[in-house]
């Protein structure tokens, strides 16, 4: 599984994922255009509060199956858009 960590995540968390066979890429604060261009290659996305997971973002992620939110709350994740994307 390929995962894109778009916001800074604790190194221990990244190490844990890699130890369990997950390929994690950590671009340094990608621009919106760069993020949209890279997303089609990933099955997972990890964000904190710096990146909003919106319907527009999900349009660029046809293989995305998992959205992980590191931290507290999901105010930056459009849950309804995630559900709709999963159904399509």
C-alpha positions in Angstrom: 0.0 0.0 0.0 1.2 3.5 -0.8 0.4 6.3 1.6 0.9 10.0 1.1 1.5 11.9 4.4 0.8 15.5 3.4 1.3 17.1 6.8 4.1 16.6 9.3 3.6 13.4 11.2 5.5 12.1 14.2 8.6 10.1 12.9 7.5 7.2 15.2 4.2 6.9 13.3 5.9 7.0 9.9 8.4 4.4 11.1 5.6 2.1 12.4 3.8 2.2 9.1 7.1 1.4 7.2 7.9 -1.4 9.6 4.5 -2.9 8.6 5.1 -2.8 4.9 3.4 0.5 4.1 5.2 2.7 1.5 5.0 6.2 2.9 5.9 9.3 1.0 6.3 12.6 2.8 6.4 15.6 0.4 7.4 18.8 2.1 4.2 20.9 2.2 3.1 20.2 -1.4 1.3 22.8 -3.3 -2.3 22.1 -4.2 -1.3 21.4 -7.8 1.5 19.1 -6.7 -0.9 17.3 -4.4 -3.5 16.9 -7.1 -0.9 15.5 -9.5 0.5 13.0 -7.0 -2.7 11.7 -5.4 -3.7 9.3 -8.2 -0.8 7.0 -7.2 -1.9 6.5 -3.6 -4.3 4.3 -1.7 -3.9 6.1 1.6 -3.7 9.8 2.7 -2.6 11.0 6.1 -3.3 14.6 7.1 -3.3 16.7 10.2 -5.0 20.1 10.2 -3.0 21.7 7.4 -4.7 19.9 4.5 -8.4 19.9 4.0 -9.9 16.7 2.6 -12.6 18.0 0.3 -14.7 16.7 -2.6 -12.4 18.5 -5.0 -9.3 16.9 -3.5 -10.9 13.4 -3.6 -11.7 13.9 -7.4 -7.9 13.6 -7.9 -7.6 10.4 -5.8 -9.3 7.6 -7.7 -7.4 4.8 -5.8 -7.8 6.3 -2.4 -9.2 3.9 0.2 -8.1 5.3 3.5 -8.0 8.8 4.9 -6.1 9.0 8.2 -6.4 12.1 10.4 -3.4 12.5 12.8 -4.5 14.5 15.8 -7.9 15.4 17.3 -11.1 16.0 15.4 -12.1 15.8 11.7 -13.1 19.3 11.1 -10.8 19.4 8.0 -12.2 16.2 6.5 -15.4 16.2 4.5 -16.8 12.9 5.7 -19.8 13.0 3.4 -17.5 13.6 0.4 -15.3 10.6 1.6 -18.4 8.4 1.8 -19.6 9.5 -1.7 -16.1 8.8 -3.1 -16.0 5.4 -1.6 -19.4 4.5 -3.2 -18.3 5.5 -6.7 
